[in-house]
Amino acid sequence: MAFVVYLADSTVVEYGVGYSYTFGPSGVLAVSAAGVTRFYAPGYWTQVDEYSADEPPSRHANEQQP
């Protein structure tokens, strides 16, 4: 599984195969691979989109469009 993390400062961080993510009870997003974990505070990350090679992510794809 691959996924993209969208951050509040408009940064887009793409994680490929081998990475995984979980949400902590306080809304902390933890991204892990090979025993290393990166944490994103609630409010700093805004969205996570999983995707496959034939279906690239699109930001806020699940939101209604005007």
C-alpha positions as CSV (number, residue, x, y, z in Angstrom):
1,M,0.0,0.0,0.0
2,A,1.2,3.5,-0.8
3,F,-0.3,6.7,0.7
4,V,0.1,10.4,0.8
5,V,-0.1,12.7,3.8
6,Y,-1.2,16.2,3.3
7,L,0.0,18.8,5.8
8,A,-1.5,22.1,7.0
9,D,1.4,24.0,5.4
10,S,0.5,22.6,1.9
11,T,3.3,20.1,2.0
12,V,2.5,16.7,0.4
13,V,4.5,13.7,1.8
14,E,4.3,10.6,-0.3
15,Y,5.0,7.2,1.3
16,G,5.5,4.1,-0.8
17,V,5.3,0.4,-0.3
18,G,6.8,-0.7,3.0
19,Y,5.3,2.1,5.0
20,S,2.3,1.9,7.2
21,Y,0.3,4.4,9.3
22,T,-1.9,4.4,12.4
23,F,-3.8,6.9,14.3
24,G,-3.2,7.3,18.0
25,P,-6.1,8.0,20.5
26,S,-5.3,11.7,20.6
27,G,-5.3,12.1,16.8
28,V,-1.6,11.7,16.3
29,L,-0.7,10.2,13.0
30,A,2.2,7.7,13.2
31,V,4.0,6.6,9.9
32,S,6.3,3.7,10.3
33,A,8.8,1.7,8.2
34,A,11.8,-0.5,9.1
35,G,11.5,0.2,12.8
36,V,11.5,4.0,12.4
37,T,8.4,6.1,13.2
38,R,7.6,9.6,12.2
39,F,4.8,11.4,14.2
40,Y,2.5,14.1,12.9
41,A,0.5,16.2,15.4
42,P,-3.3,16.7,15.0
43,G,-3.9,19.9,13.1
44,Y,-0.5,19.6,11.3
45,W,-1.7,16.7,9.1
46,T,-5.0,17.3,7.3
47,Q,-5.6,14.2,5.2
48,V,-4.3,10.8,4.4
49,D,-5.0,9.1,1.0
50,E,-4.2,5.5,0.2
51,Y,-3.7,4.8,-3.5
52,S,-2.5,2.1,-5.9
53,A,-0.3,2.6,-9.0
54,D,-3.4,2.8,-11.3
55,E,-5.3,5.2,-9.0
56,P,-3.2,8.1,-7.9
57,P,-4.4,10.2,-4.9
58,S,-6.4,13.4,-5.3
59,R,-6.6,15.8,-2.4
60,H,-10.0,16.0,-0.7
61,A,-11.5,13.6,-3.3
62,N,-14.2,12.6,-0.8
63,E,-15.4,16.1,-0.3
64,Q,-18.3,17.6,-2.2
65,Q,-17.2,19.9,-5.1
66,P,-18.9,23.2,-5.6
